[in-house]
Amino acid sequence: MEFDIPMTDELLATTRAVRKRLDLTKPVPRDVINECLELAIQAPTGSNSQGWRWVVVEDADKRKALADLYRKGGEAYLTSASEQAQTSGDSQTLRVYSSALYLMEHLHEVPVHVIPCIQGRPSSDTPPVMMAGLLASIYPAVWSFQLALRARGLGSALTTLHMIHEKEAAELLGIPEDVMQVALLPVAYTVGTDFKRAKRPPVANITHWNQW
């Protein structure tokens, strides 16, 4: 089997964090979410633990409650960061925070919220190697899910600000104590599909071979 390299590269290079271009009016069918999750759980997991868990929230009242937690956790930070970016004149960073503020205000309108979780809750003194291994068992699946969405004309953004109030979110959704949320993904069809590559530093400037 030969992959279509140009198409694969385009998918990888243009899967953006989508906020302002989420279509807030178009329903997202369950079977599309399930297709993307089926692909997501093909991602590797540490020791083949397969500890990923997913909470898909369609209910409007629960989406509003999650959006309220998100706003409570992130409004001060996002507003301050946006003002700092405006003062500094950094146009790219300003666009990012403007987009983040838009999402905060409209999160309850996004038709589906997907909360990826991992089975197991590390203690506060967990060694970094164990924490890294735990997160490495869920984030590859999250990225695969986002790529699968993009290939089907949907967008998402990996957000974490609701986790400042993770316990309240867990109570809202009935998530067990031994399951840890790692993100909240707003999911919707996108307005247009013409996403472009982002401006990034040259790889040569950030890559070290054999030693730093």
C-alpha positions as CSV (number, residue, x, y, z in Angstrom):
1,M,0.0,0.0,0.0
2,E,1.3,3.4,-1.0
3,F,0.2,6.5,0.8
4,D,-0.7,9.7,-1.0
5,I,2.2,11.7,0.5
6,P,1.2,15.2,-0.7
7,M,-2.4,14.7,0.6
8,T,-1.1,13.2,3.9
9,D,1.4,16.1,4.3
10,E,-1.4,18.6,3.6
11,L,-3.6,17.0,6.3
12,L,-0.8,17.2,8.9
13,A,0.3,20.7,8.0
14,T,-3.1,22.4,7.8
15,T,-5.0,20.8,10.8
16,R,-5.3,24.0,12.8
17,A,-6.9,24.9,16.2
18,V,-10.2,26.1,14.9
19,R,-12.3,28.5,16.9
20,K,-13.8,31.4,14.9
21,R,-14.5,29.1,11.9
22,L,-16.5,26.5,13.8
23,D,-20.0,26.3,12.3
24,L,-22.3,26.8,15.3
25,T,-25.5,26.0,13.4
26,K,-24.8,22.6,11.7
27,P,-25.4,19.5,13.7
28,V,-22.7,16.9,14.0
29,P,-24.0,13.3,13.5
30,R,-23.0,10.7,16.2
31,D,-21.7,8.3,13.5
32,V,-19.1,10.9,12.4
33,I,-17.8,11.2,16.0
34,N,-17.8,7.5,16.3
35,E,-15.8,7.1,13.1
36,C,-13.2,9.5,14.3
37,L,-13.0,7.8,17.7
38,E,-12.5,4.4,16.1
39,L,-9.5,5.9,14.3
40,A,-8.3,7.7,17.5
41,I,-8.1,4.5,19.5
42,Q,-5.7,3.0,17.0
43,A,-3.1,5.3,18.4
44,P,-0.3,3.7,20.5
45,T,-0.7,3.6,24.3
46,G,2.0,2.9,27.0
47,S,2.3,-0.8,27.8
48,N,-0.7,-1.3,25.6
49,S,-2.8,0.0,28.5
50,Q,-5.6,1.3,26.3
51,G,-6.7,3.6,29.1
52,W,-8.3,6.2,27.0
53,R,-11.9,7.2,27.8
54,W,-14.1,9.7,26.0
55,V,-17.1,11.8,27.1
56,V,-19.1,13.2,24.2
57,V,-21.4,16.0,25.3
58,E,-24.3,16.9,23.0
59,D,-26.8,18.1,25.7
60,A,-27.3,21.9,25.5
61,D,-27.6,22.4,29.2
62,K,-24.4,20.5,30.0
63,R,-22.5,22.3,27.2
64,K,-23.6,25.6,28.8
65,A,-22.4,24.4,32.2
66,L,-19.1,23.3,30.8
67,A,-18.8,26.7,29.0
68,D,-19.5,28.5,32.3
69,L,-16.7,26.5,34.0
70,Y,-14.4,27.3,31.1
71,R,-15.2,31.0,31.3
72,K,-14.8,31.0,35.1
73,G,-11.4,29.4,34.8
74,G,-10.0,31.3,31.9
75,E,-11.6,34.7,31.4
76,A,-9.2,36.7,33.5
77,Y,-6.2,35.0,31.9
78,L,-7.4,35.3,28.3
79,T,-8.4,38.9,28.7
80,S,-5.0,39.8,30.3
81,A,-3.0,37.9,27.7
82,S,-5.0,39.5,24.9
83,E,-4.3,43.0,26.3
84,Q,-0.6,42.3,26.6
85,A,-0.4,41.0,23.0
86,Q,-2.2,44.2,21.9
87,T,0.3,46.4,23.8
88,S,3.3,44.5,22.4
89,G,2.0,44.8,18.8
90,D,2.5,41.0,18.2
91,S,-0.2,40.6,15.6
92,Q,0.0,36.8,15.3
93,T,-0.3,36.3,19.1
94,L,-3.1,38.9,19.2
95,R,-5.0,36.9,16.6
96,V,-4.6,33.8,18.7
97,Y,-6.0,35.4,21.8
98,S,-8.8,37.1,19.9
99,S,-9.7,33.7,18.6
100,A,-9.5,32.2,22.1
101,L,-11.8,34.9,23.6
102,Y,-14.3,34.3,20.8
103,L,-14.4,30.6,21.6
104,M,-14.8,31.3,25.3
105,E,-17.9,33.5,24.5
106,H,-19.4,30.9,22.1
107,L,-18.3,27.6,23.6
108,H,-21.9,26.8,24.7
109,E,-23.0,27.1,21.1
110,V,-20.5,24.6,19.7
111,P,-22.7,21.5,18.9
112,V,-20.4,18.9,20.5
113,H,-17.9,18.9,23.3
114,V,-15.5,15.9,23.5
115,I,-13.6,15.4,26.7
116,P,-10.7,12.9,26.4
117,C,-9.9,11.2,29.6
118,I,-7.3,8.7,30.8
119,Q,-8.0,5.9,33.3
120,G,-5.9,6.5,36.4
121,R,-5.3,9.6,38.5
122,P,-1.7,10.2,39.5
123,S,-0.9,11.7,42.9
124,S,0.7,15.2,43.2
125,D,4.1,13.7,43.8
126,T,4.1,11.5,40.7
127,P,7.5,11.3,39.1
128,P,7.8,13.1,35.8
129,V,8.5,9.9,33.9
130,M,5.3,8.3,35.1
131,M,3.3,11.5,34.3
132,A,4.8,11.7,30.9
133,G,3.9,8.0,30.2
134,L,0.3,8.6,31.3
135,L,-0.2,11.6,29.1
136,A,1.6,9.9,26.2
137,S,-1.1,7.2,26.3
138,I,-3.9,9.7,25.6
139,Y,-2.5,12.7,23.6
140,P,-1.6,10.7,20.5
141,A,-5.2,9.5,20.4
142,V,-6.4,13.1,20.8
143,W,-4.3,14.2,17.8
144,S,-5.5,11.3,15.7
145,F,-9.1,12.2,16.5
146,Q,-8.5,15.8,15.5
147,L,-6.8,14.7,12.2
148,A,-9.8,12.4,11.5
149,L,-12.2,15.3,12.1
150,R,-10.2,17.6,9.7
151,A,-10.3,14.9,7.0
152,R,-14.1,14.9,7.2
153,G,-14.6,18.7,7.1
154,L,-14.8,19.3,10.9
155,G,-12.6,21.3,13.2
156,S,-11.6,21.4,16.8
157,A,-9.2,23.0,19.3
158,L,-7.4,21.4,22.2
159,T,-8.4,23.4,25.2
160,T,-7.7,22.8,28.9
161,L,-9.0,25.9,30.8
162,H,-12.1,24.1,32.1
163,M,-9.8,21.8,34.1
164,I,-9.2,24.6,36.6
165,H,-12.6,23.4,37.8
166,E,-12.1,19.7,36.8
167,K,-13.9,18.4,39.9
168,E,-17.0,20.4,39.0
169,A,-16.9,19.1,35.4
170,A,-16.5,15.6,36.7
171,E,-19.6,15.9,38.9
172,L,-21.6,17.4,36.0
173,L,-20.7,14.5,33.7
174,G,-20.5,11.7,36.3
175,I,-16.8,11.0,35.6
176,P,-15.4,8.6,38.2
177,E,-12.7,9.8,40.6
178,D,-10.1,7.5,39.1
179,V,-10.5,8.9,35.6
180,M,-8.6,12.1,34.7
181,Q,-9.8,14.6,32.1
182,V,-7.0,15.9,29.9
183,A,-8.8,18.4,27.6
184,L,-12.0,19.7,26.2
185,L,-12.4,19.7,22.4
186,P,-15.1,21.8,20.8
187,V,-16.2,19.9,17.7
188,A,-18.1,21.3,14.7
189,Y,-18.1,21.4,11.0
190,T,-15.9,24.3,9.7
191,V,-16.8,27.3,7.7
192,G,-14.8,26.5,4.6
193,T,-11.9,24.1,4.5
194,D,-9.1,26.3,3.1
195,F,-6.8,26.2,6.1
196,K,-3.2,27.0,5.5
197,R,0.1,26.3,7.1
198,A,1.0,28.4,10.1
199,K,4.1,30.5,10.4
200,R,6.7,28.5,12.2
201,P,10.5,29.0,12.8
202,P,12.9,27.1,10.5
203,V,13.4,23.6,11.7
204,A,17.2,24.1,11.5
205,N,16.9,26.8,14.2
206,I,15.3,24.6,16.8
207,T,16.8,21.2,16.1
208,H,20.0,19.8,17.7
209,W,21.8,16.7,16.3
210,N,23.6,14.4,18.7
211,Q,23.9,17.1,21.4
212,W,22.4,20.5,22.3
